[in-house]
Amino acid sequence: MPLFRLSEKLEFPPAWLARSDGLLCIGGDLSSKRLVLAYEKGIFPWFSENEPLLWWSPDPRLVLFPENIHISKSLKKKIKRSPFDIKIDNAFEETIRSCALVRKKSDEGTWIIPQMVAAYTKLHRLGYAHSIEAWKDNKLIGGLYGVCIGGSFFGESMFFFESDASKIALVALANFLKNNNFDLIDCQVTTHHLLDMGAIEISRNSFLDIIQQSVKRVDIDNIWKQDVCLSF
């Protein structure tokens, strides 16, 4: 498949035209309108510093249906001990910056560069991007962030400074979304960690079919509130 180059016009080529590695197009910008349109069409940005802006739609796609979250016995025991306070959107920018910091410290490299932080922080202010955070002794020690459109939560990244903090944040998110009748959590690309927690691979076409209707849902608006503690 060819690699498409975006212009200033707010549009994307169909996601199913992506190359075998999932890369669809290059260029464009990280404006809020373009980011929202990308997620609605099953596309997301992923690039490193000093690289052009790259847009992806992998096949297969890793997704987690909230009702299928898998919690290991050891994690269940830890959750019962309630080691963390779980909150929504209490510290979005600190969460996204922590996701970047963890990857830099582990020499993984990160796509969460300053322009991405700025773009998603703006999405957060507009009500699209959200963070699920694990707190202990008034310190942020784990969490995740992503983009919510309609009945879909498009996960972006996770981090932890204390063992299991990000896993517990994910369990809290899945339960929260299940209780609010969400359709899925998009995990983007496959990792063993997420497979162990109940995520599955589906074809890109199946994923696009699901989100085509899911992102149009208006029956679950206004569920995101600041400083709300989540229960399991």
C-alpha positions as CSV (number, residue, x, y, z in Angstrom):
1,M,0.0,0.0,0.0
2,P,1.2,3.6,-0.6
3,L,2.1,5.9,2.2
4,F,-0.2,8.9,2.2
5,R,0.9,12.5,2.9
6,L,-1.6,14.7,4.7
7,S,-2.3,18.3,3.7
8,E,-3.8,21.1,5.8
9,K,-7.2,19.8,4.9
10,L,-8.8,18.0,7.8
11,E,-9.2,14.5,6.5
12,F,-7.6,11.0,6.6
13,P,-7.4,8.2,4.0
14,P,-9.4,5.1,5.0
15,A,-7.7,3.2,7.8
16,W,-7.9,-0.1,5.8
17,L,-5.4,1.3,3.4
18,A,-2.6,1.2,6.0
19,R,0.6,-0.7,5.1
20,S,1.2,-4.2,6.6
21,D,3.1,-2.6,9.5
22,G,0.1,-0.4,10.3
23,L,1.5,2.9,9.0
24,L,-1.1,4.8,7.1
25,C,0.0,8.4,6.5
26,I,2.5,11.1,7.3
27,G,2.3,14.8,8.1
28,G,-0.7,17.0,9.2
29,D,-0.8,18.4,12.7
30,L,-1.8,17.6,16.3
31,S,-4.7,19.9,16.4
32,S,-7.6,18.8,18.6
33,K,-10.0,18.5,15.7
34,R,-7.5,16.3,13.7
35,L,-6.8,14.1,16.8
36,V,-10.5,13.5,17.5
37,L,-11.2,12.7,13.8
38,A,-8.2,10.3,13.8
39,Y,-9.6,8.3,16.8
40,E,-13.1,8.3,15.3
41,K,-11.6,6.6,12.2
42,G,-9.4,4.1,14.1
43,I,-6.1,6.0,13.6
44,F,-3.6,7.3,16.1
45,P,-0.4,9.3,16.1
46,W,2.9,7.6,17.1
47,F,6.3,9.0,16.3
48,S,9.5,9.9,18.1
49,E,11.4,13.2,18.5
50,N,13.0,14.3,15.2
51,E,10.6,12.2,13.2
52,P,7.8,13.5,11.0
53,L,4.3,13.0,12.4
54,L,3.2,9.4,11.7
55,W,-0.3,8.0,11.8
56,W,-1.1,4.3,12.3
57,S,-3.9,1.8,12.2
58,P,-2.5,-1.7,12.9
59,D,-4.0,-5.0,12.0
60,P,-4.7,-6.9,14.2
61,R,-5.9,-4.4,16.8
62,L,-5.6,-5.2,20.5
63,V,-8.8,-4.4,22.5
64,L,-10.1,-5.0,25.9
65,F,-13.9,-5.4,26.4
66,P,-14.5,-3.9,29.9
67,E,-16.5,-6.9,31.1
68,N,-13.6,-9.2,30.2
69,I,-11.0,-7.7,32.4
70,H,-8.9,-10.5,34.0
71,I,-7.7,-10.1,37.5
72,S,-5.1,-12.5,38.8
73,K,-5.4,-14.0,42.3
74,S,-2.5,-12.0,43.6
75,L,-3.8,-8.8,42.1
76,K,-7.3,-9.5,43.7
77,K,-5.6,-9.8,47.1
78,K,-3.8,-6.6,46.6
79,I,-7.0,-4.8,45.5
80,K,-8.7,-6.0,48.7
81,R,-6.0,-4.5,50.8
82,S,-6.8,-1.1,49.1
83,P,-3.2,0.1,48.9
84,F,-4.1,3.0,46.5
85,D,-6.7,5.7,46.1
86,I,-7.9,5.7,42.5
87,K,-9.1,9.0,41.0
88,I,-10.2,10.4,37.6
89,D,-8.6,13.5,36.1
90,N,-7.0,14.7,39.3
91,A,-3.6,15.2,37.7
92,F,-3.8,14.7,33.9
93,E,-0.7,16.5,32.9
94,E,1.4,14.9,35.7
95,T,0.1,11.5,34.5
96,I,1.1,12.0,30.9
97,R,4.5,13.4,31.9
98,S,5.0,10.4,34.2
99,C,4.3,8.0,31.3
100,A,7.0,9.7,29.3
101,L,9.5,9.8,32.2
102,V,9.2,6.1,33.0
103,R,10.1,5.2,29.3
104,K,13.0,7.6,29.2
105,K,14.4,6.2,32.4
106,S,14.2,2.6,31.1
107,D,15.8,3.6,27.8
108,E,12.7,2.5,25.9
109,G,12.4,5.9,24.1
110,T,9.1,7.6,24.0
111,W,6.6,9.1,21.6
112,I,5.3,11.3,24.4
113,I,7.3,14.3,23.4
114,P,6.5,17.9,24.4
115,Q,4.2,18.5,21.5
116,M,2.2,15.4,22.3
117,V,2.0,16.4,25.9
118,A,0.6,19.8,24.8
119,A,-1.8,18.3,22.3
120,Y,-3.3,15.8,24.8
121,T,-3.4,18.3,27.6
122,K,-5.5,20.5,25.4
123,L,-7.7,17.5,24.5
124,H,-8.1,17.0,28.3
125,R,-9.2,20.6,28.7
126,L,-11.8,20.1,26.0
127,G,-13.2,17.0,27.7
128,Y,-11.8,14.3,25.4
129,A,-8.7,13.0,27.2
130,H,-8.8,11.5,30.7
131,S,-6.5,10.0,33.3
132,I,-7.1,7.3,35.8
133,E,-4.6,7.7,38.6
134,A,-3.4,5.6,41.6
135,W,-2.4,7.7,44.6
136,K,-0.7,6.8,47.9
137,D,0.0,9.1,50.7
138,N,-1.0,12.0,48.4
139,K,1.5,11.0,45.8
140,L,0.8,9.9,42.2
141,I,2.4,6.5,41.9
142,G,0.7,5.0,38.8
143,G,-2.0,5.4,36.2
144,L,-2.9,5.7,32.6
145,Y,-4.4,8.1,30.1
146,G,-6.4,8.0,26.9
147,V,-9.1,9.6,24.8
148,C,-12.8,9.0,25.2
149,I,-15.2,9.4,22.3
150,G,-18.8,8.1,22.5
151,G,-18.6,4.6,24.0
152,S,-15.0,3.9,23.3
153,F,-11.9,4.6,25.4
154,F,-8.7,4.8,23.3
155,G,-5.9,4.0,25.7
156,E,-2.6,5.7,25.1
157,S,0.0,4.9,27.8
158,M,0.4,3.6,31.4
159,F,3.1,4.0,34.1
160,F,3.8,2.9,37.6
161,F,6.3,3.9,40.3
162,E,5.1,1.2,42.7
163,S,4.3,-2.4,41.7
164,D,0.8,-3.1,40.3
165,A,-0.3,0.6,40.5
166,S,-1.0,0.8,36.7
167,K,-2.7,-2.6,36.7
168,I,-5.1,-1.6,39.5
169,A,-5.8,1.7,37.6
170,L,-6.6,-0.4,34.5
171,V,-9.0,-2.6,36.5
172,A,-10.7,0.5,38.0
173,L,-11.1,1.9,34.5
174,A,-12.5,-1.3,33.1
175,N,-15.0,-1.5,36.0
176,F,-15.9,2.1,35.6
177,L,-16.5,1.7,31.8
178,K,-18.4,-1.5,32.3
179,N,-20.8,0.2,34.8
180,N,-21.3,3.0,32.2
181,N,-22.0,0.6,29.3
182,F,-18.9,1.4,27.3
183,D,-18.1,-0.8,24.2
184,L,-14.4,-1.2,24.4
185,I,-10.9,-0.1,25.5
186,D,-8.6,0.3,22.5
187,C,-5.1,-1.0,23.5
188,Q,-3.7,-0.3,20.0
189,V,-0.8,-2.8,19.8
190,T,-0.3,-6.2,21.4
191,T,1.6,-6.7,24.6
192,H,1.8,-9.8,26.9
193,H,0.9,-7.6,29.9
194,L,-2.4,-6.6,28.3
195,L,-3.1,-10.1,27.0
196,D,-2.7,-11.4,30.5
197,M,-5.3,-8.9,31.7
198,G,-7.9,-10.0,29.2
199,A,-7.2,-8.0,26.1
200,I,-7.7,-9.8,22.7
201,E,-6.6,-9.3,19.1
202,I,-9.3,-8.6,16.6
203,S,-9.1,-7.7,12.9
204,R,-8.8,-4.1,11.9
205,N,-12.1,-4.4,10.0
206,S,-13.9,-5.7,13.1
207,F,-12.4,-2.9,15.1
208,L,-13.5,-0.3,12.6
209,D,-17.0,-1.8,12.5
210,I,-17.3,-1.5,16.3
211,I,-16.1,2.1,16.7
212,Q,-18.0,3.4,13.7
213,Q,-21.2,3.1,15.8
214,S,-19.5,3.4,19.2
215,V,-18.0,6.9,18.7
216,K,-21.5,8.2,17.8
217,R,-23.1,7.3,21.1
218,V,-24.4,10.2,23.1
219,D,-26.1,8.2,25.9
220,I,-23.0,8.2,28.1
221,D,-22.0,11.8,28.1
222,N,-21.0,13.7,31.3
223,I,-19.7,10.7,33.2
224,W,-16.2,12.1,33.7
225,K,-15.9,14.3,36.8
226,Q,-12.9,15.7,38.5
227,D,-11.8,14.3,41.9
228,V,-14.1,11.3,41.7
229,C,-12.8,8.2,43.5
230,L,-13.5,4.9,41.8
231,S,-14.7,1.8,43.5
232,F,-14.0,-1.8,42.5
